[in-house]
Each structure stands twice: as structure tokens, then as C-alpha cells.
């Protein structure tokens, strides 16, 4: 991951907007979100063109479990939103 963040990919931005949180139990939650990815990269200092990534969005679902007082993600799944 550190290599990706030291590259132009560091300018690819992902935002997450929570839509719903459902508690299955006091210590288990399902979080439904929308994830959006955008490309903020610019051409390199040497003028090299950068092929932009297409903007994309997906439905993101996390399953969280509370252990020792901390919430931990136990499962994460993204489904692309097409169209």
C-alpha cells in the first residue's frame, strides 16, 4: 500500500457515504454505504500523459463486530453501480 500511496495513485480519491446502519445484535452491525471513486491525477512533471480512471460508484456493505469495546470490520463487499 505504501508504494501505491507514493505514486500518482495517491491522487485517486475514494469517498464513502453511509446510507443505513442495522444492528443485528448489540455487538453486530451491518453498514450499507455508497462508495465513489474519482481521479484527481494530473500529467507528470515531465509532461507524460496520465490515462484517467473512469469515475465509478458502488454499493459497499460492511459487517462489523464489537470486540473488547472496539468495532472491527469482519466483512466488506462492493457491488458496482452500473449505468
C-alpha positions, 0 to 999 in steps of 0.5 A, spaced: 500 500 500 505 504 501 508 504 494 501 505 491 500 511 496 507 514 493 505 514 486 500 518 482 495 513 485 495 517 491 491 522 487 485 517 486 480 519 491 475 514 494 469 517 498 464 513 502 457 515 504 453 511 509 446 510 507 443 505 513 446 502 519 442 495 522 444 492 528 443 485 528 445 484 535 448 489 540 455 487 538 453 486 530 452 491 525 451 491 518 453 498 514 450 499 507 454 505 504 455 508 497 462 508 495 465 513 489 471 513 486 474 519 482 481 521 479 484 527 481 491 525 477 494 530 473 500 529 467 507 528 470 512 533 471 515 531 465 509 532 461 507 524 460 500 523 459 496 520 465 490 515 462 484 517 467 480 512 471 473 512 469 469 515 475 465 509 478 460 508 484 458 502 488 454 499 493 459 497 499 456 493 505 460 492 511 459 487 517 462 489 523 463 486 530 464 489 537 470 486 540 473 488 547 469 495 546 472 496 539 468 495 532 472 491 527 470 490 520 469 482 519 466 483 512 466 488 506 463 487 499 462 492 493 457 491 488 458 496 482 453 501 480 452 500 473 449 505 468 
